[in-house]
Amino acid sequence: FQFTGIGQQYQLDVSAQLANGDEINITSHTAGTSYSLLSDNATVTAVGSNGVVEGAFPYQAEKGISVSSDGFVEARGVGQDTVLISNSGKTTAVIVTVKSPK
């Protein structure tokens, strides 16, 4: 989804379908759902001129968004990131873009 300005906020809504077909809300961290940003897990690999990998380092990016432990997303700066949503061994991703206001 897309924000059209810094400071905007959005509450993610996450649900799961049970084996019997019923759907339940699992948005809260108390339901076992966790949220993270892809940029929090990114690394940069350094390769020397001889083609040998010299190391991997955490990627430090300016955060365009933040996400709380209960899926509350806030636009903090222009850019794009991906929210990773995980529960019970399953993960899905939501791309979030923050555009500068016109």
C-alpha positions as CSV (number, residue, x, y, z in Angstrom):
1,F,0.0,0.0,0.0
2,Q,1.0,3.6,-0.3
3,F,1.2,6.6,2.0
4,T,1.0,10.0,0.4
5,G,2.7,11.9,3.2
6,I,5.0,11.6,6.2
7,G,3.1,11.1,9.5
8,Q,0.3,9.0,8.1
9,Q,-0.6,5.8,9.9
10,Y,-2.3,2.6,9.1
11,Q,-3.3,-0.5,11.2
12,L,-2.7,-3.8,9.4
13,D,-5.5,-6.3,9.8
14,V,-4.3,-10.0,9.7
15,S,-6.6,-13.0,9.7
16,A,-6.2,-16.7,9.4
17,Q,-8.5,-19.4,8.1
18,L,-9.0,-22.4,10.4
19,A,-9.3,-26.0,9.1
20,N,-13.1,-25.8,9.6
21,G,-13.3,-22.7,7.4
22,D,-13.8,-20.2,10.2
23,E,-11.7,-17.0,9.9
24,I,-10.1,-15.5,13.0
25,N,-8.3,-12.2,13.6
26,I,-4.6,-12.7,14.4
27,T,-3.4,-9.1,14.1
28,S,-2.2,-8.8,17.8
29,H,1.2,-10.0,18.9
30,T,-0.7,-11.9,21.6
31,A,-2.1,-14.1,18.8
32,G,1.5,-15.1,18.0
33,T,1.9,-12.7,15.1
34,S,5.2,-10.8,14.7
35,Y,6.0,-7.9,12.4
36,S,9.4,-6.8,11.1
37,L,10.9,-4.7,8.3
38,L,12.8,-6.3,5.5
39,S,15.4,-3.5,5.8
40,D,16.0,-4.6,9.4
41,N,17.2,-8.0,8.1
42,A,19.2,-6.8,5.1
43,T,22.9,-7.2,4.7
44,V,25.5,-5.9,2.3
45,T,28.2,-8.3,1.1
46,A,31.7,-6.9,0.5
47,V,33.7,-8.5,-2.3
48,G,37.3,-7.8,-2.8
49,S,39.0,-7.0,-6.1
50,N,40.1,-10.6,-6.3
51,G,36.5,-11.8,-6.2
52,V,36.7,-13.2,-2.6
53,V,33.9,-12.3,-0.2
54,E,35.4,-10.2,2.6
55,G,32.4,-10.1,4.8
56,A,28.7,-9.3,5.2
57,F,27.6,-6.2,7.1
58,P,24.1,-5.0,8.3
59,Y,22.5,-2.6,5.8
60,Q,21.7,0.7,7.5
61,A,19.0,2.4,5.6
62,E,17.0,5.5,6.3
63,K,13.7,4.2,7.6
64,G,10.7,5.2,5.4
65,I,8.3,3.4,7.8
66,S,8.0,1.9,11.2
67,V,5.9,-1.0,12.3
68,S,4.8,-1.8,15.9
69,S,4.5,-5.2,17.5
70,D,0.8,-5.1,16.8
71,G,1.0,-4.1,13.1
72,F,0.6,-0.4,13.4
73,V,2.5,1.2,10.4
74,E,3.6,4.8,10.3
75,A,5.2,6.8,7.5
76,R,8.4,8.4,8.7
77,G,10.2,9.4,5.5
78,V,10.0,9.1,1.8
79,G,10.9,5.6,0.5
80,Q,9.8,2.0,0.4
81,D,10.2,-1.0,2.7
82,T,8.5,-4.3,3.1
83,V,6.6,-5.4,6.3
84,L,7.1,-9.1,7.1
85,I,4.2,-10.6,8.9
86,S,4.8,-14.0,10.6
87,N,2.6,-16.5,12.5
88,S,2.8,-20.2,13.1
89,G,5.7,-20.7,10.7
90,K,4.1,-18.8,7.8
91,T,5.3,-15.4,6.6
92,T,3.8,-12.9,4.1
93,A,5.1,-9.6,2.9
94,V,3.4,-6.2,2.4
95,I,5.3,-3.6,0.3
96,V,4.8,-0.1,1.7
97,T,5.7,3.1,-0.2
98,V,5.9,6.6,1.2
99,K,5.6,9.3,-1.4
100,S,6.3,13.0,-0.8
101,P,3.2,15.2,-0.7
102,K,2.5,17.1,-3.8
